[in-house]
Amino acid sequence: MNKKYAVFTIILITTILITGVISTVLHQTQPTPTQTPTPTPTQINPNPINPTPINPTPINPTTPTPTPTPKTTPTQTPAPNTIINYTYTVVKTYPHDTSAFTQGLVYDNGVLFESTGGFGDSSLRKVNLEDGCILQQYNIPNYFCEGLTLVNDTLVQLTWQNQIGFIYNKETFTLLGNFSYKTEGWGLTFDSNKLIMSDGSAKLTFLDPQTYQKIGEINVLEGNTPITNINELEYINGDIYANIWLTQKIAIINPQTGQIKGWIDLTGINQHPTTNPDSVLNGIAYDQQTNRLFVTGKNWPNIYHIEIKPLN
């Protein structure tokens, strides 16, 4: 019994020792498992409306020197139009036919061409400046004639309300043709490129001198105020001189803008006024060669060579 117990004890101890040795060997040779790294979560920008730029510019940079903005010359606002007021001096007085209801007046080589108006009394005339004698006359009884101008070798004449204009040979007064327009006809002049026509309103109309078709227009203004009743016209050294019906003044008009550049006050020039309210200042002619300015009126007894001088 004791012998069997001793053998059993030896076997048990041996088994325990062997098991321990095997466990130790297995523990030393088992590979260490690879640890899976814990992923770092990507941080989402909490403020997507104003994301941080890749290369943000500092709000208050201290090192960079800012590039100066180049200076520009501002566009100057044009100064308001300065209107010059003129007075006059009579240089010489010439006789004028008092039956002539003057509607248009043109100077050419020592003579005057004159358009007279009135129903039954209208005419085209060639007049000697020095003595007022009528050298040539063509009567137009069926029309109330108005403005007149010289275009090369032809005379162009308007009618008041018939909306028809006439073209004549300057030397013979032979009627060469006619043309039509849609307004009344008052004054007419020529600037070497186009005809300029008034119709009693504040508007000037430009006509082609070959076709007599409308090619433009301007409104005549003093500042923002329209100037109406524009009557007889004369183109003088780049400006339009215009009688203003029922006044004693001539307007000087810028033909590009329509603005009034000056006023010539001719009050008192007619030394023989009449009681006829229609006998008003009307008729402007200019001698380009000698720089002489002539004025007259409807049924006036004189034509005046005047010089003008500014008051201001």
C-alpha positions in Angstrom: 0.0 0.0 0.0 2.7 2.4 0.9 4.6 1.4 -2.1 1.7 2.0 -4.5 1.1 5.4 -3.0 4.7 6.4 -3.4 4.6 5.4 -7.1 1.4 7.4 -7.7 2.9 10.4 -6.0 6.0 10.2 -8.2 3.8 10.0 -11.4 1.7 12.9 -10.3 4.6 15.1 -9.6 6.2 14.2 -12.9 3.0 15.0 -14.8 2.8 18.4 -13.1 6.4 19.2 -14.0 6.0 18.2 -17.6 2.8 20.2 -18.0 4.5 23.2 -16.5 7.4 22.8 -18.9 5.2 22.5 -21.9 3.1 25.5 -20.9 6.2 27.6 -20.5 7.5 26.6 -23.9 4.2 27.3 -25.6 4.0 30.7 -23.9 7.5 31.7 -25.1 7.0 30.6 -28.7 3.4 32.1 -29.4 3.6 35.2 -31.6 2.6 38.5 -30.1 -0.6 39.6 -31.9 -0.3 42.8 -34.1 -2.3 45.6 -32.5 -4.6 47.3 -34.9 -4.1 51.1 -34.5 -7.1 53.1 -33.5 -7.9 55.4 -36.4 -7.8 59.1 -35.7 -11.1 60.6 -36.7 -11.0 63.4 -39.4 -12.1 66.6 -37.8 -14.9 68.3 -39.8 -14.6 72.1 -39.9 -17.4 73.3 -37.6 -17.8 76.6 -39.5 -18.3 75.7 -43.2 -19.6 79.2 -44.1 -16.2 80.8 -43.5 -13.7 78.1 -44.1 -10.1 78.8 -43.3 -8.3 79.6 -46.5 -5.2 77.7 -47.5 -3.0 80.7 -47.5 -4.9 83.2 -45.4 -3.9 86.9 -45.7 -3.4 88.4 -42.3 -6.1 91.0 -41.4 -3.5 93.5 -40.3 -0.3 92.6 -42.1 2.8 94.2 -40.7 5.6 93.1 -43.0 4.3 93.6 -46.6 4.4 97.1 -48.0 1.1 97.8 -49.8 1.3 98.8 -53.5 0.0 102.4 -53.8 -3.0 103.0 -56.0 -2.1 105.1 -59.0 -3.6 108.6 -59.0 -6.0 109.3 -61.8 -6.9 112.8 -63.1 -10.7 113.2 -62.6 -12.8 114.2 -65.6 -13.7 117.8 -65.2 -17.3 118.7 -65.3 -17.8 121.4 -68.0 -18.4 124.8 -66.6 -21.9 126.2 -67.1 -22.4 128.0 -70.4 -21.4 131.6 -70.0 -23.8 133.8 -72.0 -22.4 137.0 -73.4 -24.7 140.0 -73.8 -23.8 142.4 -76.6 -24.7 146.0 -77.4 -24.2 147.6 -80.8 -22.9 150.6 -82.7 -24.4 151.6 -86.0 -21.5 152.0 -88.5 -23.6 153.0 -91.6 -27.2 153.2 -92.6 -28.6 152.2 -96.0 -32.0 152.7 -97.5 -34.6 149.9 -97.5 -37.9 149.5 -99.3 -40.7 150.0 -96.8 -43.0 147.7 -98.8 -40.6 144.8 -98.2 -42.0 142.6 -95.5 -38.5 141.1 -94.9 -38.4 137.3 -94.2 -34.9 136.4 -95.4 -31.8 138.4 -96.2 -28.5 137.3 -97.8 -25.4 139.3 -98.8 -23.3 138.3 -101.8 -20.7 140.4 -103.7 -22.1 143.8 -103.0 -25.8 143.0 -103.4 -28.5 141.7 -101.1 -30.9 138.9 -101.9 -34.2 139.4 -100.1 -37.3 137.2 -99.5 -40.4 139.2 -98.8 -43.6 137.7 -97.3 -47.3 138.4 -97.3 -50.2 136.8 -99.2 -50.1 138.3 -102.6 -47.0 140.3 -101.9 -44.3 137.6 -101.6 -41.2 138.0 -103.8 -37.6 137.2 -104.4 -35.4 140.3 -104.9 -31.9 141.3 -105.8 -31.2 144.7 -104.1 -28.4 147.2 -104.4 -27.1 147.7 -100.9 -25.9 151.3 -101.4 -29.1 152.8 -102.7 -31.8 150.2 -101.9 -32.8 150.0 -105.6 -34.4 146.7 -106.6 -32.2 145.2 -109.4 -34.3 142.1 -110.0 -37.6 140.7 -108.7 -39.5 137.5 -109.0 -43.1 137.6 -107.6 -44.6 134.6 -105.8 -48.3 135.8 -105.3 -49.7 132.4 -104.4 -47.5 131.7 -101.4 -46.5 133.4 -98.2 -42.7 133.3 -98.5 -40.2 133.1 -95.7 -36.5 132.4 -95.1 -33.8 132.5 -97.8 -30.3 131.3 -98.2 -27.6 131.0 -100.8 -26.2 127.5 -101.7 -23.4 127.8 -104.2 -25.1 129.2 -107.3 -28.7 128.6 -106.2 -31.1 130.5 -103.9 -33.3 128.4 -101.6 -36.5 129.9 -100.3 -39.1 128.7 -97.8 -42.8 129.2 -97.5 -44.7 129.7 -94.3 -47.5 127.2 -94.1 -47.5 125.5 -97.5 -44.7 123.1 -96.6 -42.9 123.7 -99.8 -39.5 125.3 -100.6 -38.3 126.7 -104.0 -34.8 126.5 -105.6 -33.8 129.2 -108.0 -30.8 130.0 -110.3 -29.0 132.8 -108.5 -28.4 134.9 -111.6 -31.6 134.5 -113.5 -34.1 133.6 -110.8 -35.2 130.7 -112.9 -37.2 128.2 -110.8 -35.1 125.0 -110.8 -37.2 122.9 -108.5 -39.0 122.5 -105.2 -39.0 120.3 -102.1 -41.3 119.6 -99.2 -41.0 119.5 -95.5 -43.4 118.7 -92.7 -43.3 121.8 -90.5 -43.9 125.5 -91.0 -41.0 127.3 -92.7 -39.6 130.4 -91.0 -35.8 131.0 -91.2 -33.1 129.4 -93.4 -29.3 129.4 -93.6 -26.4 127.3 -94.9 -23.2 126.3 -93.1 -21.4 125.0 -96.2 -22.5 121.4 -95.3 -26.2 121.5 -94.5 -29.2 123.7 -94.5 -30.5 124.9 -91.1 -34.2 125.7 -90.9 -36.4 127.2 -88.2 -40.1 126.7 -87.9 -41.1 129.1 -85.1 -40.6 126.6 -82.3 -37.4 126.0 -80.2 -36.2 123.5 -82.8 -33.7 123.9 -85.6 -33.8 121.2 -88.4 -30.9 120.2 -90.5 -31.5 119.4 -94.2 -29.3 117.7 -96.8 -28.5 120.4 -99.4 -28.7 117.9 -102.2 -31.9 115.9 -101.3 -33.5 118.4 -98.9 -34.3 115.5 -96.6 -34.1 115.9 -92.9 -30.7 114.8 -91.5 -30.9 116.0 -87.9 -32.2 118.6 -85.4 -31.3 120.4 -82.2 -33.4 122.2 -79.6 -32.3 125.7 -78.8 -32.0 126.3 -75.1 -30.8 129.0 -72.6 -29.7 126.7 -69.9 -32.7 124.4 -69.6 -35.2 126.9 -71.0 -36.4 126.4 -74.6 -36.1 129.5 -76.8 -39.1 129.6 -79.1 -40.2 131.9 -82.0 -36.8 131.4 -83.7 -37.2 133.3 -87.0 -34.7 134.5 -89.6 -31.2 132.8 -89.5 -27.7 133.6 -90.6 -24.6 131.3 -90.2 -21.7 133.5 -89.1 -18.2 132.2 -88.2 -19.4 128.9 -86.8 -22.4 130.2 -84.9 -26.1 130.6 -85.8 -27.5 134.1 -85.5 -31.3 134.1 -85.1 -34.0 136.8 -84.9 -36.5 136.0 -82.2 -39.9 137.0 -83.4 -41.5 140.0 -81.6 -38.3 140.9 -79.8 -35.4 143.4 -80.4 -32.8 140.7 -79.8 -30.7 138.4 -81.9 -29.7 135.1 -80.3 -26.2 133.6 -81.0 -26.6 129.8 -81.0 -24.1 127.0 -80.7 -25.0 124.7 -83.7 -23.6 121.6 -82.0 -25.4 121.9 -78.7 -28.3 124.3 -79.3 -27.2 126.4 -76.3 -27.5 130.1 -76.4 -24.0 131.7 -76.4 -25.0 135.3 -76.5 -27.7 137.9 -77.0 -27.4 141.1 -79.1 -29.8 143.7 -77.8 -30.8 146.0 -80.7 -33.4 148.0 -78.7 -33.8 151.5 -80.3 -32.0 150.7 -83.5 -35.0 151.6 -85.7 -35.3 155.3 -85.6 -38.6 155.3 -87.6 -40.9 152.9 -85.7 -44.4 152.4 -86.9 -47.7 151.5 -85.2 -47.8 148.2 -87.2 -47.2 145.5 -84.6 -45.8 143.2 -87.4 -43.0 145.6 -88.4 -40.5 143.9 -86.1 -36.8 143.3 -86.3 -36.2 140.6 -88.9 -33.3 140.1 -91.3 -29.7 139.3 -90.8 -27.0 139.3 -93.5 -23.2 138.9 -93.3 -20.3 140.0 -95.5 -17.7 137.3 -94.9 -15.0 139.2 -96.8 -15.1 142.4 -94.9 -16.7 141.1 -91.7 -19.8 143.4 -91.9 -23.0 142.5 -90.1 -26.3 143.9 -91.5 -29.7 143.9 -89.9 -33.1 145.2 -90.8 -36.8 144.7 -90.1 -40.2 144.1 -91.7 -41.2 147.3 -93.6 -38.3 149.2 -92.0 -36.9 152.2 -94.0 -33.3 151.3 -93.3 -30.7 148.5 -93.3 -28.0 148.9 -90.7 -24.4 147.9 -90.8 -23.6 147.3 -87.1 -20.7 146.4 -84.9 -21.3 144.5 -81.7 -19.4 144.6 -78.4 -19.8 142.6 -75.2 -21.3 144.2 -72.1 -19.9 141.6 -69.8 
